[in-house]
Amino acid sequence: MRLDCHAHTRRYSACSSLAPDELCRLALERGLDAVVFTEHHHQWTRADLARLEQAHPPLRLYAGMELSLAEQYDVVLIAPPSLLTSARLARPGLPLAEIARRLAPVRQQIFSFVAHPFRYSCAIPQALQHILHWVDGMEVNSVNLLKYSHVQRQGLVAPANWECYAQALARTPCIALYNTDCHHPSGVGVLANELPGPPPEDEAGLVQLLRSAPIVQWQHAVGLQALLAGFQ
């Protein structure tokens, strides 16, 4: 399956111009099988996602949440909605230590990754070191990274500072992820993670798959080139 683990809609993320139905339609048109909605400090309910799935078959949708930490980094959590709701994570600016404390009883039921950690600098201060050893994965490519500068690497488009991500992956147990972090129509479906098998039934199944299955980067060449041309 082709999965985007990082997407925003205008329903719950003020920075996004994407209507939920538009995101779903474009994701299908560009070859995706599944998307995780990762609004800022808000998680979709299973009922609301089910209504969207019924309107856009066979797309599978999952609930996640993007958190802005006190340490000035962003972490995305994928988990059954009830787990994150009960942890009361809606307030921006919580430190990682507090988030880790609240999630400790259910940590194994959550897949977490740090989003665009080297967007502005390749440095790994102590705060980022702690984050990289707490999360399960690291987002190493996204629209948010490519818009600054990019290069061709092994036949794919990569951030110009891809070596920063490669070095960090070599020093941590993080799993590499490839997402759009889309906020606008042009970004939907241009990057994705390819994983074996069909989309899991729910977030619990997705968490286990992300932790255990090989992940390969997939790019929608036409859509990605059009997106990059718009940045110039």
MOQUIDA-V921205 format. One record per pair of residues at least 4 apart in sequence whose C-alpha atoms are under 7 Angstrom apart, sorted by the first residue. I is the first residue (numbers start at 1). GAP is how many residues later the second one is. Records with the same first field share a line. If there is no record, write none. Layout:
I=GAP / GAP
//
This chain:
1=32 / 193 / 194 / 195 / 196 / 197 / 198
2=30 / 31 / 32 / 190 / 191 / 192 / 193
3=29 / 30 / 31 / 32 / 189 / 190 / 191
4=30 / 31 / 32 / 175 / 176 / 188 / 189
5=30 / 31 / 174
6=30 / 31 / 32 / 173 / 174 / 175
7=29 / 30 / 31 / 173 / 174 / 175 / 176
8=5 / 8 / 29 / 30 / 31 / 173 / 174 / 175
9=4 / 7 / 8 / 9 / 10 / 11 / 174
10=4 / 6 / 7 / 8 / 9
11=8
12=27 / 30
13=26 / 27
15=168
16=167 / 168
17=166 / 167
18=4 / 5 / 165 / 166 / 167
19=4
20=4
21=4
22=4
23=4 / 165
24=4 / 32
25=4 / 31
26=4 / 162
27=4 / 5 / 161 / 162
28=4 / 5 / 31
30=159 / 190
32=157
33=26 / 27
34=25 / 26 / 27 / 165
35=25 / 26 / 27
36=25 / 26 / 27 / 28
37=25 / 26 / 27
38=5 / 25 / 26 / 27 / 28
39=4 / 26 / 27
40=25 / 26 / 27
41=24 / 25 / 26 / 48 / 49 / 50 / 51
42=23 / 48
43=20 / 21 / 22 / 38
44=4 / 5 / 19
45=4 / 36
46=4
47=4
48=4
49=4 / 12
50=4
51=4
52=4
53=4 / 6 / 7 / 8
60=139
62=140 / 141
63=15 / 16 / 17 / 18 / 140
64=12 / 13 / 14 / 15
65=11 / 12 / 13
66=8 / 9 / 10 / 11
67=7 / 8 / 9 / 25
68=4 / 5 / 6 / 7 / 24 / 25
69=4 / 5 / 23 / 24 / 25 / 26 / 27
70=23 / 24 / 25
71=24 / 56
73=44
74=40 / 41
75=37 / 38 / 39 / 40
76=36 / 37 / 38 / 39
77=33 / 34 / 35 / 36
78=32 / 33 / 34 / 125 / 129
79=4 / 5 / 30 / 31 / 32 / 124 / 125
80=123 / 124
81=4
82=4
83=4
84=4 / 5
87=15 / 16
94=4 / 5
95=4
96=4
97=4
98=4
99=4
100=4
103=4
109=95 / 98
110=97
111=25 / 96
112=23 / 24 / 25
113=22 / 23 / 24 / 25 / 26
114=21 / 23 / 24 / 25
115=23 / 24
116=23 / 24 / 29
118=4
119=26
122=42
124=4 / 5
125=4
126=4
127=4
128=4
129=4
130=4
131=4
132=40 / 42
133=39
136=38 / 39
137=37 / 38 / 39 / 40
138=36 / 37 / 38 / 39
139=37 / 38 / 39 / 40
140=25 / 36 / 37 / 38
141=4 / 17 / 18 / 37 / 38
142=4 / 36 / 37 / 38 / 39
143=4 / 37 / 38 / 39 / 44
144=37
145=14
146=4 / 12 / 13
147=81 / 84
149=10 / 11
150=7 / 8 / 9 / 10
151=6 / 7 / 8 / 9
152=4 / 5 / 6
153=4 / 5
158=4
162=4
163=4
164=4
165=4
166=4
167=4
168=4
169=4 / 5
177=16
178=13 / 14 / 15 / 39
179=12 / 13 / 14
180=7 / 8 / 9 / 10 / 11
182=5 / 6
183=4
186=41
187=40
189=31
190=29 / 30 / 33 / 34
191=27 / 28 / 29
192=25 / 26 / 27
193=22 / 23 / 24 / 25
194=21 / 22 / 23 / 24
195=18 / 19 / 20 / 21
200=5 / 6
201=4
202=4
203=4
204=4
205=4
206=4
207=4
208=4
209=4
220=4
221=4
222=4
223=4
224=4
225=4
226=4
227=4
228=4
//
